[in-house]
Amino acid sequence: MSKELSQVQLNHLNAAFLFENHCQPILDVYFPPSSLNDLSLDRLIDFHSDNPYLYSPLHAGLPFGCFLSYAHLDYVVDAYRTTHLVNLARSQLLYWYLAHSTGTPLRAPIDHLAIYFEPDQFWFNHIAAHCALITRRLLQGNPCFFIRCFSLDHVHIL
């Protein structure tokens, strides 16, 4: 069963086609290779996405692989910081669009990213290396926190 595209859909396709020649110059200005982190090289995290490149400021705003004190946690979840994180996530979505990031043989666009702390590195290396500090904090009644997961798709940032 074939379904014809509506005029609105045809207009969107035409606009995307006309914009095609501008994608690479915009990528060169706003997303040069130095502004991207290859997640597959980061031993502190695991990720699930068909594109391993994360916008560097977004990567810097997600302190994975370390424990956080109250002060650091407050800094990460501060209203300004969360708004800033949302804007950085939107930049990641823009990067995917401009770079024509695809992940399947049918060249479907990248639709999500999930980042997790890498448990072996976190528990056996990071926590072990900071055991005295963490123990002291816990004995003083100060909890320690860590970021477990970050998820991004075209609808939600979690």
N, C-alpha and C positions, 0 to 999 in steps of 0.2 A: 504494500500500500504506500504510494508516494504522497507526500504532503508538500504543497507549495509553500514557500516562505511568504510571509506577509510583507507589505511594503516597509513597515518599521524594521523588520528583521533584515531586509535587503539594504536599507539605509545604514544600519549598524555595520553590516559586512562591508559596505562600500567605504564607510568612515575608517574602519580598521585597515582596509586595503590602502587607502590614501595616507594613513599615518605610518605605514610600514617603513618608508624610507627615513623616518625621523627617529625610529627606535634606537638604532646604534649610536647616533650622536648624543642622544639623551643619556644612554647607558654610559658612554665615555665620560660625560660631565658629572653625572650624579652617582654612578655606581662603577667607578674604575675598579680593576682587579684588586687594588690595595684596600678597597673598602668592603671586601667580602672575606669571610672566614670559611674555610673548608671544614665542615663539622666532622668529616671522616678522619681528620687529623687530630681532633681533640680527644685525648684519652680519658677525660673526666666525664664525658657525656655519651649517651647513646641517643640516637635519633631515628625517627621513621619519617622519611620523605624521599621522593624520587630525585630531589635536587639537594646536594649536600651544602650549597652555599648560603650562608646566613649573613645578612647585612651587619657589618662590624659593630656599629653603635648598638644594635639590638643585642648582639652577642655580649657586649660589655655590660649591658643593663640587666643581664640575667646571670647572677653569680652562682652558677652551678658548681658542684664539686667542692663546696666548702660549707662550714657551719656558720651560722649568722647569730650575732648577739641581738638583744632587743634594739639597740641603737641602729645596727645595720638593717634589721628587719623593718624598723620604722622608716628608714631612709628609702628602702626598696618599695614599700607600699604607701608612701606619702602620696597625697592626692596629685601633686605636681608630677611626681615620678611616674605614677600609673598613667596619667594623661600622656606623658612623654613616651612611655612604653607603648601605648596604643598608637601614637604617631609613628614610632619606629616600626611597629608591626605593619602599619599601612605602607610604609616605605618598602618593607619586605614584599608585600603583595604587588606593589608597583614594579619592583625589580623582577618578580616572576613574570609579570605581564610583558614588560619591555624586552626581557631576555628570551621570550617565547619558551619559558621553562616547561618542558614536557617530560613525562616519565613513563610512558607506555609505548609499546610498538605502534599504537594507533595515534601517537603524538597528542594524547589528551593532556590538557594543561595541568600543572601541579595544583592540587586542590587543598593540601594540608601539610602541616609540619608538626611533629610531636618530638619534644626533647625531654630526656630523662637523665637523672644523674646515673653514672655508671657505677653500679653497686660495689664491685670489687675494688676499684680505685678509691671510691669514697670511704668505705668501711675499713678496708685493710691497709690503705696507704694514708689518706688524709686524716681520718679519725685517729689512727694509730700514731701518726706523727704529732698530733695535737692532744693526745690523751690527757696529759697533765693539766693543760689549760682547761679543757672541757670538764674534767673531774672537779677542778677547783671551782669553776663557774656553777656546776650543778650542786656542789656542797654548800655554796653560798646562796642557793635558792634562785639562781639565775638560769633559766632554761636556754637551751641552744636550739636553733632552728636551721632548716635547710630547704632549698627549693627542690621539690620532688619532680615536678613536671611543668612544662610549658607547652601549650597547644595553640596552633594558629590555623584557621581556615578562612574562607571568604565570608563567614558569618559570625564566628566567635573567636575571641582571644581568651584563653583560660590559663 
